[in-house]
């Protein structure tokens, strides 16, 4: 620890012995640095805050949420710093007086893009707009006015972009969708025409509607359903046959003299059915006809009335039997027809597999085009409705919370801090130069260092003895050094005070 302390004292002594060099370097660095700070032009910053209300009850009601409005707000914020908008700023402020051609305009646009900031706060409805003007060719007052004008012009463009930009985007979107809908409509018509031509060309090969696979699946499903119904109908017919076999056709007794015979009654019932318009295939007509035929066979050619009274239960069961039989016959016929169609389609699918695949491709293409066409129509209606809502209700409303301020003091550079930093840098540079010179010169401040350097013992050292005149001169030089050092600090303080005075009188 003692050795480290000794080394530190040696270093400080080396720097102190070259203090005039350090002071000269500090003065030189400070003067150059302060001159550079004074040449930095003042930058005046103007700020404004805008509140954008994107809430709309009507938009929520019709399904246009606030997220879409927020997307529109982001779009306007991103395009605010476009070259077109910045050119409007250049030509709409005092910057127009400093341009003489397109090249100057391009340079001003580049400078503005670097000095304009558009930030959204934690609440996305709050937007801060700031601009800085630091043109060395203009006065402080002109820079301050230009900064304010730039921010105000940006606010105007912000409102214009949101109010008119939405209408322009709506018109462009509708025009694009109309073009796409027209194109999809032509494609849809062409696809439908190809389907019709295909159906006409293979009308006998592919009966029915839909693809061959769909029709085959539908036929198989219907056959399965008919099988289930046929089993039930056959069971019901068997039950009717059993009941009919156990029911007598007539009841024992004597027919009433002079009354109508059973044959005449059956014929009358049959004539009444036909008079009501029932056809010969109707189940009740079929049952009545069979009853008449049976009575005729029982009564002989004379048509005499059979002995006994006809059994009403027998006639009713006979009628239901005929109805069940007709149902079984109809289901069997329908099943046979479906099976024949299914066999035909299977045979054609085996013989001509390309026909089925081509039909499926045509139907698939038509369905895809129809889906796209319907979606484009829905999108067009939604965009039109959203545009009408924004135009009529003013969905986005602006409120200027903080107007563009006219700066009275430069926002940059921070000259007091820079002046102080230059002073610290100058002092550090002086100390560093003195230290470097001390390290480069081959002197030995202590006997121990000399002994380590040469490798031989040092017998002793002689202390410097200063005369009275030398002491007086050293004191005088110390005063000069203190005055020069104090003058450097005082000059820095004076420059800082002058900077604050200039800011107060700006």
C-alpha positions as CSV (number, residue, x, y, z in Angstrom):
1,X,0.0,0.0,0.0
2,X,2.9,2.4,0.9
3,X,4.5,1.6,-2.5
4,X,1.3,2.4,-4.3
5,X,1.1,5.7,-2.4
6,X,4.6,6.6,-3.3
7,X,4.0,5.9,-7.0
8,X,0.9,8.1,-6.9
9,X,3.0,11.0,-5.3
10,X,5.6,10.5,-8.0
11,X,3.0,10.8,-10.8
12,X,1.5,13.9,-9.2
13,X,4.9,15.5,-8.8
14,X,5.7,14.8,-12.5
15,X,2.4,16.4,-13.6
16,X,2.9,19.4,-11.2
17,X,6.4,20.0,-12.4
18,X,5.0,20.4,-15.9
19,X,1.9,22.4,-14.9
20,X,2.6,25.2,-17.3
21,X,2.5,22.8,-20.2
22,X,-0.8,21.3,-18.9
23,X,-2.3,24.8,-18.4
24,X,-1.3,25.9,-22.0
25,X,-2.8,22.7,-23.4
26,X,-6.0,23.3,-21.4
27,X,-6.2,26.9,-22.6
28,X,-5.8,25.8,-26.2
29,X,-8.3,23.0,-26.1
30,X,-10.9,25.2,-24.3
31,X,-10.5,28.1,-26.7
32,X,-10.9,25.8,-29.7
33,X,-13.8,23.9,-28.1
34,X,-15.7,27.1,-27.0
35,X,-15.2,28.5,-30.5
36,X,-16.8,25.3,-31.9
37,X,-19.7,25.5,-29.5
38,X,-20.3,29.1,-30.5
39,X,-20.5,28.1,-34.1
40,X,-23.2,25.5,-33.5
41,X,-26.5,27.1,-34.7
42,X,-29.4,27.4,-32.3
43,X,-32.2,24.9,-32.8
44,X,-35.7,26.0,-32.0
45,X,-38.3,23.3,-31.3
46,X,-42.1,23.7,-31.6
47,X,-44.4,21.1,-30.2
48,X,-48.1,20.4,-30.5
49,X,-50.4,17.7,-29.1
50,X,-53.5,16.3,-30.9
51,X,-56.3,14.2,-29.5
52,X,-58.0,11.9,-32.0
53,X,-61.4,10.5,-31.1
54,X,-62.0,7.3,-33.0
55,X,-65.0,6.1,-31.1
56,X,-68.3,5.9,-33.0
57,X,-71.5,4.3,-31.8
58,X,-72.8,3.8,-35.4
59,X,-69.6,2.1,-36.4
60,X,-69.9,-0.4,-33.5
61,X,-73.6,-0.9,-34.4
62,X,-72.9,-1.9,-38.0
63,X,-69.9,-4.0,-37.1
64,X,-67.1,-1.5,-37.9
65,X,-65.0,-1.7,-34.8
66,X,-62.5,0.8,-33.4
67,X,-59.6,-1.4,-34.5
68,X,-60.3,-0.4,-38.1
69,X,-60.3,3.3,-37.1
70,X,-57.0,2.8,-35.3
71,X,-55.6,1.2,-38.4
72,X,-56.6,4.3,-40.4
73,X,-55.0,6.5,-37.8
74,X,-51.7,4.5,-38.1
75,X,-51.9,4.8,-41.8
76,X,-52.2,8.6,-41.6
77,X,-49.3,8.8,-39.1
78,X,-47.1,6.8,-41.3
79,X,-47.8,8.7,-44.4
80,X,-47.5,12.1,-42.7
81,X,-43.7,12.2,-43.3
82,X,-43.9,11.2,-47.0
83,X,-42.1,13.2,-49.6
84,X,-45.3,14.6,-51.0
85,X,-46.5,15.9,-47.6
86,X,-43.1,17.3,-46.7
87,X,-43.1,19.2,-50.0
88,X,-46.4,20.7,-49.0
89,X,-44.8,21.8,-45.7
90,X,-41.8,23.4,-47.5
91,X,-44.0,25.3,-50.0
92,X,-46.6,26.3,-47.3
93,X,-44.1,27.9,-44.8
94,X,-41.4,30.5,-44.9
95,X,-39.1,27.7,-46.1
96,X,-40.4,28.5,-49.6
97,X,-38.4,31.8,-49.5
98,X,-35.1,29.9,-49.2
99,X,-35.6,27.6,-52.2
100,X,-34.7,28.3,-55.8
101,X,-35.2,25.0,-57.5
102,X,-36.2,21.3,-57.2
103,X,-32.8,20.5,-55.8
104,X,-33.3,22.9,-52.9
105,X,-36.8,21.4,-52.3
106,X,-35.3,17.9,-52.1
107,X,-32.6,19.1,-49.6
108,X,-35.3,20.8,-47.4
109,X,-37.4,17.6,-47.5
110,X,-34.4,15.5,-46.3
111,X,-33.7,18.0,-43.5
112,X,-37.3,18.2,-42.4
113,X,-37.6,14.4,-42.2
114,X,-34.6,14.4,-39.8
115,X,-36.0,17.1,-37.6
116,X,-39.7,16.1,-37.4
117,X,-41.0,13.7,-34.8
118,X,-44.5,12.2,-34.7
119,X,-45.0,10.0,-31.7
120,X,-48.1,8.3,-30.2
121,X,-48.4,8.4,-26.4
122,X,-49.4,5.4,-24.2
123,X,-53.0,6.4,-25.2
124,X,-52.9,5.9,-29.0
125,X,-55.4,8.7,-29.3
126,X,-52.7,11.2,-28.1
127,X,-50.2,12.2,-30.8
128,X,-47.3,14.6,-30.3
129,X,-45.9,16.4,-33.2
130,X,-42.6,18.3,-32.9
131,X,-40.3,20.0,-35.4
132,X,-36.9,21.6,-34.9
133,X,-35.4,24.4,-37.1
134,X,-31.6,25.1,-36.9
135,X,-30.7,26.8,-40.1
136,X,-27.4,28.7,-39.6
137,X,-28.3,31.0,-42.5
138,X,-31.4,32.3,-40.6
139,X,-31.8,34.3,-37.5
140,X,-33.0,32.9,-34.2
141,X,-36.4,34.5,-34.7
142,X,-36.8,33.1,-38.2
143,X,-35.9,29.6,-37.0
144,X,-38.4,29.9,-34.2
145,X,-41.2,31.0,-36.6
146,X,-40.3,28.2,-39.1
147,X,-40.5,25.6,-36.4
148,X,-44.0,26.8,-35.4
149,X,-45.1,27.0,-39.0
150,X,-43.9,23.4,-39.8
151,X,-45.8,21.9,-36.9
152,X,-49.0,23.9,-37.8
153,X,-48.7,22.7,-41.4
154,X,-48.3,19.1,-40.3
155,X,-51.4,19.4,-38.2
156,X,-53.4,20.7,-41.2
157,X,-52.0,17.9,-43.3
158,X,-52.9,15.4,-40.6
159,X,-56.5,16.5,-40.6
160,X,-56.7,16.6,-44.4
161,X,-55.2,13.2,-44.8
162,X,-57.7,11.6,-42.4
163,X,-60.7,13.5,-43.7
164,X,-60.1,13.3,-47.5
165,X,-57.7,10.4,-47.5
166,X,-60.4,8.1,-46.2
167,X,-62.8,9.1,-49.0
168,X,-60.0,8.7,-51.6
169,X,-59.1,5.3,-50.3
170,X,-62.8,4.3,-50.3
171,X,-63.2,5.4,-53.9
172,X,-60.0,3.6,-55.0
173,X,-61.1,0.4,-53.1
174,X,-64.5,0.4,-54.7
175,X,-63.1,0.9,-58.1
176,X,-60.7,-1.9,-57.6
177,X,-63.4,-4.2,-56.3
178,X,-65.7,-3.3,-59.2
179,X,-63.0,-4.3,-61.6
180,X,-62.4,-7.6,-59.8
181,X,-66.1,-8.3,-59.6
182,X,-66.5,-7.7,-63.4
183,X,-63.5,-10.0,-64.1
184,X,-64.8,-12.7,-61.7
185,X,-68.3,-12.4,-63.3
186,X,-66.9,-13.1,-66.8
187,X,-65.0,-16.0,-65.5
188,X,-68.1,-17.3,-63.7
189,X,-70.2,-17.0,-66.9
190,X,-67.5,-18.9,-68.9
191,X,-67.3,-21.6,-66.2
192,X,-71.1,-22.0,-66.2
193,X,-71.2,-22.1,-70.0
194,X,-68.6,-24.9,-69.9
195,X,-70.7,-26.8,-67.4
196,X,-73.9,-26.5,-69.6
197,X,-72.0,-27.6,-72.7
198,X,-70.6,-30.6,-70.8
199,X,-74.1,-31.5,-69.5
200,X,-75.6,-31.3,-73.0
201,X,-72.7,-33.4,-74.5
202,X,-73.1,-36.2,-71.9
203,X,-76.8,-35.9,-71.1
204,X,-77.4,-39.6,-71.6
205,X,-74.2,-40.7,-69.9
206,X,-74.5,-38.7,-66.7
207,X,-78.2,-38.3,-65.7
208,X,-79.2,-36.2,-62.7
209,X,-77.6,-33.2,-61.1
210,X,-74.2,-32.9,-59.4
211,X,-71.1,-34.9,-60.1
212,X,-71.3,-38.6,-60.8
213,X,-69.7,-39.4,-57.4
214,X,-72.3,-37.3,-55.6
215,X,-75.2,-38.9,-57.5
216,X,-73.9,-42.4,-56.9
217,X,-73.6,-41.6,-53.2
218,X,-77.1,-40.1,-53.2
219,X,-78.5,-43.2,-55.0
220,X,-76.8,-45.6,-52.5
221,X,-78.2,-43.6,-49.6
222,X,-81.7,-43.6,-51.1
223,X,-81.5,-47.3,-51.8
224,X,-80.6,-47.9,-48.2
225,X,-83.6,-45.8,-47.0
226,X,-85.9,-47.6,-49.4
227,X,-84.7,-51.0,-48.1
228,X,-85.6,-50.0,-44.6
229,X,-89.0,-48.8,-45.8
230,X,-89.6,-51.9,-47.9
231,X,-88.9,-54.2,-44.9
232,X,-91.5,-52.3,-42.9
233,X,-94.0,-52.3,-45.8
234,X,-93.6,-56.1,-46.3
235,X,-94.0,-56.8,-42.6
236,X,-97.2,-54.7,-42.6
237,X,-98.5,-56.6,-45.7
238,X,-97.8,-59.9,-44.2
239,X,-99.7,-58.9,-41.1
240,X,-102.7,-57.8,-43.3
241,X,-102.6,-61.1,-45.1
242,X,-102.7,-63.0,-41.8
243,X,-105.7,-61.0,-40.6
244,X,-107.5,-61.3,-43.9
245,X,-107.1,-65.1,-43.8
246,X,-108.7,-65.3,-40.4
247,X,-111.6,-63.0,-41.2
248,X,-114.8,-64.5,-42.9
249,X,-116.0,-62.7,-46.0
250,X,-119.7,-62.9,-44.9
251,X,-121.6,-63.1,-41.7
252,X,-124.1,-66.0,-41.3
253,X,-127.8,-64.9,-41.8
254,X,-130.5,-64.4,-44.3
255,X,-130.4,-61.6,-46.8
256,X,-133.2,-59.1,-46.4
257,X,-135.8,-59.7,-49.0
258,X,-136.3,-57.1,-51.6
259,X,-133.0,-55.4,-50.5
260,X,-130.0,-54.8,-52.6
261,X,-127.6,-57.7,-53.0
262,X,-124.0,-57.6,-51.9
263,X,-122.9,-57.5,-55.5
264,X,-125.0,-54.5,-56.2
265,X,-123.7,-52.8,-53.0
266,X,-120.1,-53.5,-54.1
267,X,-120.8,-52.2,-57.6
268,X,-122.3,-49.1,-56.2
269,X,-119.3,-48.4,-54.0
270,X,-117.0,-49.0,-57.0
271,X,-119.1,-46.6,-59.1
272,X,-118.9,-44.0,-56.4
273,X,-115.1,-44.2,-56.2
274,X,-114.8,-43.7,-59.9
275,X,-117.3,-40.9,-59.8
276,X,-115.0,-39.1,-57.3
277,X,-112.1,-39.3,-59.9
278,X,-110.1,-42.2,-58.4
279,X,-108.1,-44.0,-61.0
280,X,-107.9,-47.8,-61.4
281,X,-104.5,-47.9,-59.7
282,X,-105.9,-46.4,-56.5
283,X,-105.7,-49.0,-53.6
284,X,-109.3,-48.6,-52.6
285,X,-110.5,-49.0,-56.2
286,X,-108.4,-52.1,-56.6
287,X,-109.9,-53.6,-53.4
288,X,-113.4,-52.7,-54.5
289,X,-112.9,-54.2,-58.0
290,X,-111.6,-57.5,-56.4
291,X,-114.6,-57.5,-54.1
292,X,-117.0,-57.2,-57.1
293,X,-115.1,-60.0,-58.9
294,X,-115.4,-62.3,-55.9
295,X,-119.1,-61.6,-55.5
296,X,-119.7,-62.3,-59.1
297,X,-117.9,-65.6,-58.9
298,X,-119.9,-66.6,-55.8
299,X,-123.2,-65.5,-57.2
300,X,-122.9,-67.2,-60.6
301,X,-124.1,-65.7,-64.0
302,X,-127.5,-64.9,-62.6
303,X,-126.0,-62.5,-60.1
304,X,-128.2,-63.8,-57.3
305,X,-127.3,-62.5,-53.9
306,X,-125.2,-64.8,-51.8
307,X,-126.5,-66.2,-48.6
308,X,-125.6,-64.2,-45.5
309,X,-124.5,-60.6,-44.9
310,X,-121.1,-59.2,-46.1
311,X,-118.6,-58.8,-43.2
312,X,-117.5,-55.1,-42.9
313,X,-114.3,-56.0,-41.1
314,X,-113.3,-58.2,-44.0
315,X,-113.9,-55.4,-46.5
316,X,-111.8,-53.0,-44.3
317,X,-108.9,-55.4,-43.9
318,X,-109.1,-56.1,-47.7
319,X,-108.8,-52.5,-48.4
320,X,-105.8,-52.0,-46.1
321,X,-104.2,-55.1,-47.7
322,X,-104.5,-53.6,-51.1
323,X,-102.9,-50.3,-49.8
324,X,-100.0,-52.2,-48.2
325,X,-99.5,-54.2,-51.4
326,X,-99.4,-51.0,-53.5
327,X,-96.8,-49.5,-51.1
328,X,-94.6,-52.5,-51.4
329,X,-95.0,-52.4,-55.2
330,X,-94.1,-48.7,-55.4
331,X,-91.0,-49.1,-53.2
332,X,-89.8,-52.1,-55.2
333,X,-90.2,-50.2,-58.4
334,X,-88.3,-47.2,-57.1
335,X,-85.5,-49.4,-55.8
336,X,-85.2,-51.2,-59.1
337,X,-85.0,-47.8,-60.9
338,X,-82.3,-46.5,-58.6
339,X,-80.3,-49.7,-58.8
340,X,-80.5,-49.5,-62.6
341,X,-79.3,-45.9,-62.6
342,X,-76.5,-46.8,-60.2
343,X,-75.4,-49.7,-62.4
344,X,-75.5,-47.4,-65.4
345,X,-73.3,-44.7,-63.7
346,X,-70.9,-47.4,-62.4
347,X,-70.6,-48.8,-65.9
348,X,-69.9,-45.4,-67.4
349,X,-67.5,-44.5,-64.7
350,X,-65.5,-47.7,-65.5
351,X,-65.8,-47.3,-69.3
352,X,-65.1,-43.5,-69.4
353,X,-63.3,-42.4,-66.2
354,X,-62.3,-39.1,-67.8
355,X,-65.9,-37.9,-68.1
356,X,-66.5,-38.1,-64.4
357,X,-63.2,-36.4,-63.5
358,X,-63.8,-33.7,-66.0
359,X,-67.2,-33.0,-64.6
360,X,-65.8,-32.9,-61.0
361,X,-63.2,-30.4,-62.2
362,X,-65.8,-28.2,-63.9
363,X,-68.0,-28.2,-60.8
364,X,-65.1,-27.5,-58.5
365,X,-63.9,-24.6,-60.6
366,X,-67.4,-23.1,-60.7
367,X,-67.8,-23.4,-57.0
368,X,-64.5,-21.7,-56.3
369,X,-65.3,-18.8,-58.6
370,X,-68.8,-18.5,-57.1
371,X,-67.3,-18.3,-53.6
372,X,-64.8,-15.6,-54.7
373,X,-67.6,-13.7,-56.5
374,X,-69.9,-13.7,-53.5
375,X,-67.0,-12.6,-51.1
376,X,-66.1,-9.7,-53.4
377,X,-69.7,-8.5,-53.4
378,X,-69.8,-8.7,-49.6
379,X,-66.5,-6.9,-49.3
380,X,-67.6,-4.1,-51.7
381,X,-70.8,-3.6,-49.7
382,X,-68.9,-3.4,-46.4
383,X,-66.4,-0.9,-47.7
384,X,-69.1,1.2,-49.2
385,X,-71.0,1.2,-45.9
386,X,-67.8,2.0,-43.9
387,X,-67.1,4.9,-46.3
388,X,-70.6,6.3,-46.0
389,X,-70.4,6.1,-42.2
390,X,-67.1,8.0,-42.1
391,X,-68.3,10.6,-44.5
392,X,-71.7,11.2,-43.0
393,X,-70.9,10.9,-39.3
394,X,-67.3,12.1,-39.1
395,X,-66.1,9.0,-37.2
396,X,-62.7,10.5,-36.5
397,X,-62.8,13.8,-34.7
398,X,-59.8,16.0,-33.9
399,X,-59.2,18.1,-30.8
400,X,-56.1,20.3,-30.6
401,X,-55.0,20.0,-27.0
402,X,-51.7,21.9,-27.4
403,X,-51.4,24.2,-30.4
404,X,-48.1,24.7,-32.2
405,X,-45.9,26.7,-29.7
406,X,-43.6,29.6,-30.7
407,X,-40.3,28.7,-29.0
408,X,-38.6,31.5,-27.1
409,X,-35.4,29.7,-26.2
410,X,-33.3,27.3,-28.3
411,X,-33.9,23.7,-27.6
412,X,-30.4,22.8,-28.8
413,X,-27.6,22.8,-28.3
414,X,-27.3,22.8,-24.5
415,X,-24.5,25.4,-24.5
416,X,-24.0,25.7,-20.7
417,X,-23.4,21.9,-20.5
418,X,-21.2,22.0,-23.6
419,X,-19.1,24.9,-22.3
420,X,-18.6,23.1,-19.0
421,X,-17.8,19.9,-20.8
422,X,-15.2,21.6,-22.9
423,X,-13.6,23.0,-19.7
424,X,-13.4,19.5,-18.2
425,X,-12.0,18.2,-21.5
426,X,-9.4,20.9,-21.7
427,X,-8.2,20.3,-18.1
428,X,-8.1,16.5,-18.8
429,X,-6.2,17.1,-22.0
430,X,-3.6,19.3,-20.2
431,X,-3.1,16.7,-17.4
432,X,-2.8,13.9,-20.0
433,X,-0.2,15.8,-22.0
434,X,1.9,16.5,-18.9
435,X,1.7,12.9,-17.8
436,X,2.7,11.7,-21.2
437,X,5.7,14.0,-21.3
438,X,6.8,12.8,-17.9
439,X,6.6,9.2,-19.0
440,X,8.6,9.9,-22.2
441,X,11.5,11.7,-20.5
442,X,14.2,9.5,-18.9
443,X,14.4,11.1,-15.5
444,X,14.3,9.4,-12.1
445,X,12.3,11.2,-9.5
446,X,13.5,9.0,-6.6
447,X,16.7,7.1,-5.7
448,X,14.8,3.8,-5.5
449,X,13.6,4.1,-9.1
450,X,17.1,4.9,-10.3
451,X,18.4,1.8,-8.3
452,X,15.8,-0.4,-10.0
453,X,16.6,1.0,-13.4
454,X,20.5,0.6,-13.3
455,X,20.6,-2.5,-11.1
456,X,23.4,-1.1,-8.8
457,X,23.1,0.3,-5.3
458,X,22.6,4.0,-4.9
459,X,24.7,5.4,-2.1
460,X,22.4,8.4,-1.4
461,X,20.6,11.5,-2.8
462,X,21.1,15.3,-2.4
463,X,18.1,17.4,-1.6
464,X,17.7,20.6,-3.7
465,X,18.4,23.8,-1.7
466,X,16.5,26.8,-2.9
467,X,17.8,30.3,-2.3
468,X,15.6,33.2,-1.1
469,X,15.4,34.7,-4.6
470,X,14.4,31.3,-5.9
471,X,11.6,30.9,-3.3
472,X,10.3,34.4,-4.1
473,X,10.3,33.6,-7.8
474,X,8.5,30.3,-7.2
475,X,5.8,32.2,-5.2
476,X,5.4,34.7,-8.0
477,X,5.1,31.9,-10.6
478,X,2.5,30.2,-8.4
479,X,0.4,33.4,-8.4
480,X,0.7,33.6,-12.1
481,X,-0.4,29.9,-12.4
482,X,-3.3,30.4,-10.1
483,X,-4.4,33.5,-12.0
484,X,-4.2,31.8,-15.3
485,X,-6.1,28.8,-14.0
486,X,-8.7,31.0,-12.4
487,X,-9.0,33.0,-15.6
488,X,-9.8,29.8,-17.5
489,X,-12.6,28.9,-15.1
490,X,-13.8,32.5,-14.9
491,X,-13.9,32.7,-18.7
492,X,-16.1,29.5,-18.8
493,X,-18.4,30.9,-16.2
494,X,-18.7,34.2,-18.1
495,X,-19.6,32.3,-21.3
496,X,-22.3,30.4,-19.4
497,X,-23.7,33.6,-18.0
498,X,-23.8,35.3,-21.4
499,X,-25.6,32.2,-22.8
500,X,-28.3,32.5,-20.2
501,X,-28.6,36.2,-20.8
502,X,-29.1,35.6,-24.5
503,X,-31.8,33.0,-23.8
504,X,-33.6,35.4,-21.5
505,X,-33.6,38.2,-24.2
506,X,-34.4,35.9,-27.2
